[in-house]
Amino acid sequence: MSIANSVGTCTRKCGTILLDAITFMVFLFLDFLDTFFCVIFKLLDKFFEGKASPCYCKSKAELINGDNEEIRGLSETLYRRKNVFREMGFLNFAGKLEYRKQIDGFDGGRRFLNRWSDCGCESCVSWIKDNACQKLHVVVREFPQERSDDSRRESTENVIFVHGFASSSSLWTETVFKNLAGPIKGHDYRFFAVDLLGFGRSPKPSDCMYTLNDHVEMIGKSVISPFQLDSFHLVAHSMGCIVAVALAAKYSKFVKSVTLVAPPYFPSSKDGTISSSMVLKKLAGKRLWPPLAFGQSVMSWYEHIGRCFCFLFCRNHRTWERILKLLTRKKELSFMIVDLTRHTHHSGWHSMHNVICGGAKFMDDYLGILNRSKVEICIIHGDRDPVVPLECSNNMKMKFPNVELKIIQNANHGTVILGRKKEFARTLEHIWASTHM
């Protein structure tokens, strides 16, 4: 028996060593490929746009020692992703890294241009043509309470829905909006489902850094201010949870409840800090298996391979949609498929790093503000989530005991909503109703 155990242990160790070796070789090749595409894109940008577009392939030492103030506002994962060939100075000849100055807002006479590698269809560039209305795309739906003419009208309950990465407002219009049984007694409901900046039908400016503050400011400008909301509930999924918590902290006096579905939360260390690089490794570490994890790794670690992917698929999303319609013989595709390509590489890359990784260090402070303001926070998380592990929600519950945690059995990152639409809508109704008690 001991011999069998020894053989088994040895086999597992050999398998682990072999897998580590293969993983090292695969990602070493991807390091080279990303470096190669960096040079190619610089040449193409120079040809089509007259100058090379900025990227984050400058050496770590040059960036850290530089006096550029904007670096301090960016996630360290943008410029601290290790690449063997970059560390060797392979890209020194390709030119210096340029930074575009970020300007708050979307007015001031700025010129809006579409990059040659981004889609130029009417839907994707319509926001460029109308400089007077640079706001998020928002779907508004009202659910009025049926009442007799002499009944007393109570205040309207407003709910803002925030989607996650590579998604859109369709996540909510196709789930909650269609499965709401009816307004809770005595209240009208008004829903606001937003397309986050850079996604869906919302603006995708090429000179925005898509920081957490950018997303929060645009929701305020597009929903809270124009509709004069003085009270509202928040519902968010995945990356949108970070945006929602930051938004709730900013408007803590107006928020009645916050529902977070699969929030990517990581508690601060003993010294009170949290590393963006640690978040990147936790959520998208360099792994070959399973395939979803490998895809997350490639798209999170390799800027230029990601841009190549977006050039092939996001830029040509209409063609791929037509092909899929022919193959599936369907007139309409699932919103999940359509939303995957409705962003630019610039908006997706910066949102992923500056919001998911960079925003993690602000979560404890924001949640502390909500806790002191006694805002009701409810977390819903699937126990089989391979994208954002259940550990994240458990950690938030441990750090903030007043948070309510609902663990959904046999649900993953998507099916926690899509696999139980009616049940999810009922859960939201109960959460909103509890704020009236």
C-alpha positions in Angstrom: 0.0 0.0 0.0 2.8 2.4 0.9 4.5 1.6 -2.5 1.3 2.4 -4.3 1.0 5.7 -2.4 4.6 6.5 -3.2 4.1 5.8 -6.9 1.0 8.0 -6.9 2.7 10.8 -5.2 5.7 10.6 -7.6 3.3 10.6 -10.6 1.5 13.7 -9.3 4.8 15.5 -8.7 6.0 14.6 -12.2 2.6 15.7 -13.7 2.9 19.0 -11.8 6.4 19.6 -13.0 5.4 18.8 -16.6 2.4 21.1 -16.4 4.5 23.9 -14.9 7.1 23.5 -17.7 4.4 23.6 -20.4 2.8 26.6 -18.8 6.1 28.4 -18.7 6.8 27.7 -22.4 3.3 28.7 -23.5 3.4 32.0 -21.7 7.0 32.7 -22.8 5.8 32.3 -26.4 2.9 34.7 -25.6 5.4 37.2 -24.2 7.2 37.2 -27.5 4.0 37.3 -29.5 2.7 40.3 -27.5 6.1 42.1 -28.0 5.9 41.3 -31.7 2.4 42.7 -32.0 3.5 45.8 -30.1 5.9 46.6 -32.9 3.4 45.8 -35.6 0.7 48.0 -34.1 3.1 50.9 -33.7 3.9 50.7 -37.4 0.3 50.4 -38.4 -0.8 53.2 -36.1 1.9 55.4 -37.5 0.7 54.6 -41.0 -3.0 55.1 -40.5 -3.0 57.8 -37.8 0.3 59.6 -38.3 1.7 58.6 -34.9 2.1 55.5 -32.8 -0.6 54.9 -30.2 0.4 54.8 -26.5 0.8 51.5 -24.8 2.3 50.1 -21.6 5.4 48.4 -22.9 7.7 51.0 -21.5 10.2 49.5 -18.9 9.0 49.5 -15.3 12.0 51.6 -14.2 11.2 54.3 -16.7 7.6 54.5 -15.6 8.3 54.5 -11.9 11.1 57.1 -12.1 9.1 59.3 -14.4 7.4 62.4 -13.2 4.2 61.9 -15.1 1.4 62.6 -12.7 -1.1 60.5 -14.5 0.7 57.3 -13.7 -0.4 57.7 -10.1 -4.0 57.5 -11.1 -3.7 54.2 -13.0 -3.7 50.6 -11.9 -0.2 49.3 -11.4 -1.3 46.2 -13.4 -1.2 48.3 -16.6 2.6 48.7 -16.4 3.8 46.1 -14.0 2.9 42.9 -16.0 6.1 41.0 -16.4 7.2 40.2 -19.9 10.6 38.6 -20.4 11.3 40.4 -23.7 10.2 43.8 -22.3 12.5 43.4 -19.3 15.3 42.7 -21.7 14.8 46.1 -23.4 13.7 44.4 -26.6 11.2 47.3 -27.3 13.6 50.2 -26.8 13.8 50.8 -30.5 10.0 50.9 -30.9 9.7 54.4 -29.4 8.8 55.9 -26.1 5.5 55.4 -24.3 3.1 58.4 -24.8 0.3 59.3 -22.5 -2.7 61.2 -23.7 -3.9 63.8 -21.2 -7.1 62.8 -19.6 -9.7 65.6 -19.5 -12.9 65.3 -17.3 -16.2 65.3 -19.2 -16.9 65.1 -22.9 -17.2 68.6 -24.0 -14.9 71.6 -24.3 -14.6 71.4 -28.1 -12.5 68.2 -28.1 -12.3 66.3 -31.4 -13.6 62.7 -31.2 -11.9 60.2 -33.5 -12.4 56.5 -34.1 -9.2 54.4 -34.1 -8.5 52.5 -37.4 -8.6 49.2 -35.5 -12.1 49.9 -34.0 -15.5 49.3 -35.6 -16.8 52.2 -37.6 -20.4 51.1 -38.0 -23.3 53.6 -37.4 -24.1 52.2 -34.0 -20.5 52.2 -32.8 -19.7 55.8 -33.9 -23.0 57.5 -33.5 -21.9 59.1 -30.2 -19.0 60.8 -32.1 -21.4 62.6 -34.4 -23.4 64.1 -31.6 -20.9 65.9 -29.4 -23.8 67.8 -27.7 -25.0 64.7 -26.0 -22.1 62.7 -24.5 -24.0 60.6 -22.0 -24.4 56.9 -21.3 -27.0 54.9 -23.1 -29.8 54.3 -20.5 -32.9 52.1 -20.7 -35.7 53.5 -18.6 -38.7 51.4 -17.7 -41.5 52.4 -15.3 -43.7 50.0 -13.4 -46.6 52.1 -12.0 -48.7 50.8 -9.1 -52.4 50.2 -9.9 -54.5 52.2 -7.5 -57.9 53.9 -7.3 -58.1 57.6 -8.2 -58.6 58.6 -4.6 -55.6 56.6 -3.3 -52.7 58.4 -1.9 -49.6 58.3 -4.2 -46.4 57.4 -2.4 -42.9 58.2 -3.6 -41.5 56.4 -6.6 -38.8 53.8 -6.0 -35.8 54.2 -8.4 -33.5 51.4 -9.2 -30.2 51.7 -11.1 -28.8 48.5 -12.7 -25.1 48.2 -13.5 -23.8 45.4 -15.7 -20.4 43.7 -15.6 -17.4 43.4 -18.0 -18.2 42.9 -21.7 -21.9 43.2 -21.0 -24.6 45.8 -21.3 -28.0 47.0 -20.1 -29.5 44.0 -21.9 -28.5 41.8 -19.0 -31.2 43.5 -16.9 -33.8 44.2 -19.6 -33.8 40.5 -20.6 -34.0 39.2 -17.0 -35.4 41.5 -14.3 -37.4 43.7 -16.5 -39.2 40.8 -18.1 -39.7 38.8 -14.9 -41.0 41.5 -12.5 -44.3 40.2 -11.1 -45.5 43.7 -10.4 -44.6 46.7 -8.2 -44.6 46.2 -4.5 -47.8 47.5 -2.9 -48.0 51.2 -2.4 -45.0 52.1 -4.6 -44.3 52.9 -8.2 -41.0 51.6 -9.6 -38.7 53.2 -12.2 -35.8 51.2 -13.5 -32.6 52.6 -15.0 -30.3 50.1 -16.8 -27.1 51.7 -18.0 -24.5 50.8 -20.6 -21.3 51.6 -18.8 -18.8 53.9 -20.5 -17.1 52.1 -23.3 -19.6 49.3 -23.6 -22.8 48.5 -25.4 -24.3 51.7 -27.0 -22.5 54.1 -24.7 -19.7 56.4 -25.7 -16.3 54.8 -26.3 -13.8 57.8 -26.3 -10.3 56.8 -27.2 -8.7 59.4 -24.9 -10.4 58.4 -21.7 -8.5 56.2 -19.2 -11.8 54.5 -18.0 -10.9 54.9 -14.3 -13.4 54.0 -11.6 -14.1 57.7 -11.1 -14.8 58.1 -14.9 -17.6 55.4 -14.7 -19.1 56.9 -11.5 -19.1 60.4 -12.9 -20.8 59.3 -16.1 -23.6 57.5 -14.2 -24.2 60.6 -12.1 -24.2 62.8 -15.3 -26.5 60.4 -17.2 -28.9 59.2 -14.6 -28.8 60.8 -11.2 -28.6 64.5 -12.2 -30.9 64.6 -15.3 -33.6 62.5 -13.5 -33.1 64.4 -10.2 -32.9 61.2 -8.1 -32.8 61.9 -4.4 -33.2 58.2 -3.4 -32.5 55.0 -5.3 -31.6 51.3 -5.0 -28.5 49.8 -6.8 -28.2 46.4 -8.4 -24.9 45.3 -10.0 -23.1 42.3 -11.4 -19.4 41.4 -11.4 -17.2 44.4 -12.4 -20.3 46.6 -12.0 -20.3 45.8 -8.3 -17.1 47.9 -7.8 -18.7 50.8 -9.8 -21.9 50.5 -7.8 -20.2 50.5 -4.4 -18.2 53.6 -5.4 -21.4 55.3 -6.7 -23.2 54.4 -3.5 -20.4 55.8 -1.3 -20.5 59.0 -3.2 -24.3 59.3 -2.9 -24.6 57.5 0.5 -27.4 59.8 1.7 -29.5 58.8 -1.3 -28.9 55.1 -1.5 -31.5 52.8 0.1 -30.1 49.4 -0.7 -27.2 47.9 -2.7 -27.4 44.4 -4.2 -24.1 42.9 -5.4 -24.1 39.8 -7.6 -20.7 38.1 -7.6 -18.6 41.0 -6.4 -14.8 40.9 -7.0 -13.8 41.9 -3.5 -10.4 41.4 -1.8 -9.8 42.5 1.8 -6.8 44.7 2.6 -3.7 43.2 4.1 -2.6 43.7 7.8 -0.9 46.9 6.9 -4.1 48.3 5.4 -3.1 48.0 1.7 -4.1 45.9 -1.2 -2.1 45.2 -4.3 -3.7 45.5 -7.7 -1.2 42.9 -9.0 -2.5 40.5 -6.4 -6.0 41.0 -7.6 -4.9 40.3 -11.2 -3.2 37.1 -10.2 -6.2 36.0 -8.1 -8.7 36.6 -10.9 -6.6 35.9 -14.0 -3.5 34.1 -13.0 -1.4 32.6 -15.8 -3.0 29.2 -16.1 -3.6 26.8 -19.1 -6.6 25.0 -17.6 -9.5 25.3 -17.7 -9.9 27.0 -21.1 -11.9 29.9 -19.5 -9.1 30.6 -17.1 -6.5 30.5 -20.0 -8.6 33.0 -22.0 -8.9 35.3 -19.0 -5.1 35.1 -18.5 -4.3 36.0 -22.2 -6.8 38.9 -22.4 -5.7 40.3 -19.0 -1.9 40.0 -19.3 -1.3 40.7 -23.0 -2.2 44.2 -24.2 -1.4 43.7 -27.9 -2.7 40.2 -28.2 -5.9 41.5 -26.7 -6.0 44.3 -29.3 -5.5 41.8 -32.1 -8.4 39.8 -30.8 -10.6 43.0 -30.7 -9.4 43.9 -34.2 -10.6 40.5 -35.5 -13.8 40.2 -33.6 -15.0 43.5 -32.1 -14.1 45.6 -35.2 -16.0 43.0 -37.4 -18.8 42.2 -35.0 -21.5 42.8 -37.7 -19.9 40.2 -39.9 -19.6 37.7 -37.1 -23.2 38.3 -36.1 -24.4 37.6 -39.7 -22.4 34.4 -39.8 -23.8 33.2 -36.5 -27.3 34.0 -37.6 -26.8 31.9 -40.7 -25.2 29.0 -38.8 -27.9 29.0 -36.0 -30.7 29.9 -38.4 -31.9 32.5 -35.9 -33.1 36.0 -36.7 -31.9 37.3 -33.4 -28.8 36.3 -31.4 -28.6 36.1 -27.6 -27.7 39.4 -26.1 -24.8 37.7 -24.3 -23.1 36.9 -27.7 -23.8 40.4 -29.1 -22.5 42.2 -25.9 -19.2 40.4 -26.0 -17.9 42.4 -28.9 -19.7 45.8 -28.3 -16.6 47.6 -26.9 -13.2 48.7 -28.0 -9.9 47.3 -26.9 -9.1 50.6 -25.3 -12.3 50.8 -23.2 -12.2 47.1 -22.3 -8.5 47.0 -21.4 -8.5 50.1 -19.2 -11.8 49.3 -17.5 -10.6 45.8 -16.7 -7.3 47.1 -15.1 -8.4 50.4 -13.7 -11.7 49.3 -12.3 -11.4 45.6 -11.4 -7.7 45.6 -10.3 -7.2 49.3 -9.5 -10.6 49.8 -7.9 -10.0 46.9 -5.4 -8.0 49.1 -3.1 -10.9 51.5 -2.6 -13.5 48.9 -1.7 -12.9 48.8 2.0 -13.2 52.6 2.4 -16.4 52.7 0.3 -18.0 49.8 2.1 -17.0 51.5 5.4 -18.9 54.6 4.4 -22.0 52.5 3.5 -21.7 50.6 6.7 -21.7 53.8 8.8 -24.6 55.2 6.8 -26.5 52.0 7.5 -27.2 51.2 3.9 -28.6 47.7 3.4 -26.1 45.6 1.4 -27.0 42.2 0.1 -24.6 39.8 -1.8 -25.8 37.1 -4.2 -23.1 34.6 -5.2 -23.1 31.2 -6.9 -21.1 28.5 -5.2 -19.6 27.3 -8.5 -18.4 30.6 -9.9 -15.1 30.1 -11.8 -14.7 33.8 -12.6 -15.1 35.5 -9.3 -14.6 32.9 -6.5 -17.1 32.6 -3.7 -14.2 33.4 -1.4 -14.6 37.1 -2.4 -18.2 37.3 -1.0 -17.2 35.3 2.1 -14.4 37.8 2.8 -16.7 40.7 2.5 -19.1 39.1 4.9 -16.3 38.5 7.4 -15.1 42.1 7.1 -18.6 43.6 7.2 -20.9 41.3 9.3 -24.0 43.4 8.6 -23.8 42.5 4.9 -26.4 39.8 4.0 -25.0 36.9 1.9 -27.1 34.6 -0.2 -25.2 31.6 -1.6 -26.9 30.0 -4.6 -26.2 26.3 -5.0 -25.0 25.0 -8.3 -24.8 28.4 -9.9 -21.9 30.0 -11.7 -21.0 33.5 -12.7 -23.7 33.8 -15.3 -26.4 31.3 -14.2 -26.6 33.0 -10.8 -28.9 35.4 -12.8 -29.6 33.8 -16.2 -30.3 30.4 -14.8 -32.9 31.6 -12.3 -34.5 34.8 -13.8 -37.8 34.7 -12.0 -36.3 33.7 -8.7 -33.7 36.5 -9.0 -36.4 39.1 -9.7 -38.4 37.9 -6.6 -35.2 38.2 -4.5 -34.8 41.8 -5.6 -38.4 42.6 -4.8 -37.9 41.3 -1.2 -34.7 43.3 -0.8 -36.4 46.5 -1.9 -39.5 45.8 0.2 -37.3 45.3 3.3 -36.2 49.0 3.1 -39.8 50.1 3.7 -40.2 48.2 7.0 
